[in-house]
Amino acid sequence: MPAISPYRIYSIAEARRGGYAQAPEFYARDAKSLMRTISSIEDKRLELDVLTPHERDMCLPILEKYASIMRNSFIIVAQGFGYCLWMRDITRDN
């Protein structure tokens, strides 16, 4: 699939080979809205990555809502109806 800056659009076969699974709550007719979603996920991940362990411990109840962002990798996949975010658990990779 062609890359759409700044995110590459994957085929279903590529996503499955990479260990990704569909996140059906995130789908759209065009890829631009999903690109904005991934961009906001990456921005939030950067914010969370700079927290010290002490800061994380102090903010644990607040951070729990971002657990999915910290544990998963997201890609955009072209599907018959449009585009969908797919994700895979990255904690098993570490």
N, C-alpha and C positions, 0 to 999 in steps of 0.2 A: 504494500500500500504506500502511496506517496506521503511524504512528511508535510504537515501543515505547521508552519512555524508558530510557536516553538515546540509543538508536540507532534510526535509521530502517530499516525492512525494505524492501528494493527488490524489484521484479519482475525476472524474467530479461530482459525487453525493456529495462527502464530500465538495468540493469547493462550490457548489451551496447552500448546507445547511449552510455554513459559510458566505453566502452573497457575495461571490466573483463572478466576471464576467470575461470572457475571454478577454485578451489583445492580439488580433490576430497579432499584429505587432511583438510580441515576441514569436516565435516558433522555435523549432529545432528538429532534429532527435534524438539527445542524450541530456540528462539532464545536462551534464557538462558545456556546454556553458551558459545555463540558470542559473546554480549555480554561475558562474562567474559574470553574470549580477546582480543577487541578492546580491552577495557579494559587488560589486561596489556601488550598491544602498545603502546598509547598511553603507558602509564606508563614502559615501557622507552625509547620514543622520546624522552620528556621527559628522562630521565636522560642519554641519549646526546647530546642537543642542547646541554646545558650544558657538555660537555667542551670544553676549549680545543683548538686544533689540536695543540699539543704533547702534551697528554694523550692525544689520539686516536692520535698517532704512537707513543707509548710503549705503548699497549694494543692496537695493530693486530691481533696474532694472536687476542686475546680478542674483539675487536669484529667480526671476520669472520663469526662465527656469527650476528650481528645484521644482516648486510648486507641481508637481505630486508626487515627492518623499516624500514630507512632508505631503501630504494629503492622501496617499494610502498605504495599506499593500499589499505585493506581496507574492504569493506562486507559486510553480511549480505543474502543473497538467499533469498527463499522459493522452494522447488522442490517437485516432486511428493512427494518422500519426507520433506521437512522443510525444513531450512535449511542453507545452505552459505556459507562465506566465499568471496568473489570478490575478486580483486586486480587492480591495474593499476600499471604502472611510472610512478612520478612523477618520475624523474630526467629523462625526456624533456621534461617540462613546464617545467623550469627552464632 
